[in-house]
Structures are given as C-alpha cells and as structure tokens.
Amino acid sequence: MEFQQKLEETRDLFFPARLPGEAGMTARNVDADTFRKEVTEIYAAVFTDRDAHPYNPNEELAAEYRTLHREHILIENSRGEVVGWVRGRMEDPDTFYLGTSGLLPEYRAQGLAATGMPRFFEYLHTLGYERVTSQHHPHNRAAMILQLKCGFSFEGINLDERWGPMVKMVFFFGDGRRAEFERRFGFEQYPKTPQPAGR
Ligand SMILES: CC(C)(COP(=O)(O)OP(=O)(O)OC[C@H]1O[C@@H](n2cnc3c(N)ncnc32)[C@H](O)[C@@H]1OP(=O)(O)O)[C@@H](O)C(=O)NCCC(=O)NCCS
C-alpha cells in the first residue's frame, strides 16, 4: 500500500480524537494553511516572550522539505475555539519529530498532554515509526517533566543560532531500541528507564 493511502486510512481511525477535560475537547488534523492561520491567532498567548531568529528559508528548498510526512493538529474546546496545537514531521524513516506544541494557559495542567500523547503515539506507531523525538529549551521544565513521565530519555543538546539552546529527547516504541539505548548509554548504578504509565 502506498504511504499516502495508509496515512489517510490511519488518520480516519484516530482523528478527530476526543480529549479529557471539559466536555467536547477534540484534536483534529488540518492542512498547513489552516494550521498557520489558527495558530498565529493564539501563539503570543502561549509563548509570551519567544526569542527566535527570523526563519525565512529558500522557497524552493522549503517546498521540497514539505513533501515529507507531517502532521498539523489543532486542539479545540467544545465551542470549536482553538486552544492549542501539535505540529510534527518525519525526521528520518524511523523517527517522527514533535516540532511544536502548546496550550493556552487556562487549558494547562488538566492532563490534556499526558493523556493525548499516548494516543497520538499509537497513531505514529501504526504509521510505522519506531522513535519520536522532541526538543525543549533547558528551562522548559513543564515540557521536559511531561516527556520524562511519558517515557522519553535525554538524547542530546543542540546549540542552534535560530532557536537557542535545545535539549533533545527521544521515545522508543518497543523494548529492543530502549534496551540498546541503555546498553550503550546507561549507568549501572541508576535504575533503568521506567515503562511509561499506562503503556
Ligand atoms: C508543555 C504543555 C503542552 C504541557 O501540557 P499540559 O496538558 O499542561 O500537561 P499535563 O497537564 O498533561 O501534565 C502532565 C505532567 O507534566 C508535568 N507538568 C505539567 N506542567 C508542569 C509544570 N508547570 N511544572 C512542572 N511539571 C509540569 C507534570 O508532571 C504533569 O503530571 P502531573 O499533573 O501528574 O503532575 C503545556 O504546559 C504548554 O502548553 N506549555 C507552554 C508551551 C510549551 O512549552 N510547549 C512545549 C514546547 S517544547
């Protein structure tokens, strides 16, 4: 089966997705233009003091890059108002990279991310991915604690002139990759990575 067909069929199985919290919270896939328009409306309320270098890539190269699999997901409340987002893309054929996510402050700390993430990962695994990566500012405690609780490990740190310092994290589907990660990088005196809750 062509990947595009598999993608459409799998999306139909997983989306729109019901989320916990107030009744009627959903996550749905949209196209890139809708995503950009909707996220622009709430971006400044989620990231109040973003300090990023302008990102103006070469148009032809950007178009080529956009041909890789990507996901644009809007989180909406029961009135259909956009209150958050998740966007990610293929990093390599093994790996899905969670590029950006955010919730308006009044929708945080209600378990939306902790319960939505395992379901989203099930979707990614069904598509064939074997790892998920993310990057976070070293002071973004909420994001990194959430990722650790969901079973991520620290993979590295990037110093990028566009985004500043970023801690890279990785999640593995299946015990084989996790065991190999721990064989190569583990410390005997520390406990092994716990299985994430509910998995
Ligand atoms: C990161 C973010 C998406 C988390 O979403 P959320 O739905 O609020 O997270 P949850 O309520 O599911 O929390 C899950 C766990 O994460 C941890 N966590 C969440 N917020 C936290 C905070 N402010 N401080 C410390 N830990 C936190 C907790 O361990 C929590 O579990 P617990 O409630 O059982 O203690 C949200 O805080 C957000 O939108 N932040 C601003 C944008 C952002 O930083 N995006 C990520 C960029 S990489």
The ligand as a Gaussian input file, in Angstrom:
#p B3LYP/6-31G(d) Opt

LIG

0 1
 C        4.008000      21.684000      27.844000
 C        2.493000      21.636000      27.861000
 C        1.993000      21.349000      26.430000
 C        2.030000      20.513000      28.819000
 O        0.661000      20.288000      28.628000
 P       -0.367000      20.023000      29.831000
 O       -1.625000      19.484000      29.230000
 O       -0.476000      21.242000      30.661000
 O        0.359000      18.875000      30.655000
 P       -0.374000      17.830000      31.615000
 O       -1.452000      18.540000      32.385000
 O       -0.799000      16.654000      30.817000
 O        0.795000      17.436000      32.608000
 C        1.454000      16.197000      32.552000
 C        2.626000      16.185000      33.508000
 O        3.595000      17.135000      33.084000
 C        4.195000      17.744000      34.241000
 N        3.928000      19.186000      34.217000
 C        2.971000      19.828000      33.517000
 N        3.053000      21.162000      33.758000
 C        4.070000      21.330000      34.623000
 C        4.667000      22.463000      35.247000
 N        4.230000      23.711000      35.001000
 N        5.737000      22.270000      36.063000
 C        6.212000      21.036000      36.292000
 N        5.684000      19.912000      35.737000
 C        4.634000      20.061000      34.921000
 C        3.560000      17.135000      35.452000
 O        4.375000      16.076000      35.873000
 C        2.258000      16.600000      34.920000
 O        1.796000      15.458000      35.579000
 P        1.011000      15.579000      36.989000
 O       -0.094000      16.557000      36.742000
 O        0.530000      14.184000      37.206000
 O        1.999000      16.055000      37.971000
 C        1.888000      22.972000      28.372000
 O        2.431000      23.237000      29.642000
 C        2.162000      24.173000      27.474000
 O        1.406000      24.440000      26.534000
 N        3.254000      24.924000      27.765000
 C        3.601000      26.135000      27.008000
 C        4.071000      25.818000      25.606000
 C        5.244000      24.850000      25.620000
 O        6.157000      24.964000      26.416000
 N        5.228000      23.910000      24.673000
 C        6.251000      22.907000      24.520000
 C        7.382000      23.483000      23.760000
 S        8.678000      22.312000      23.533000

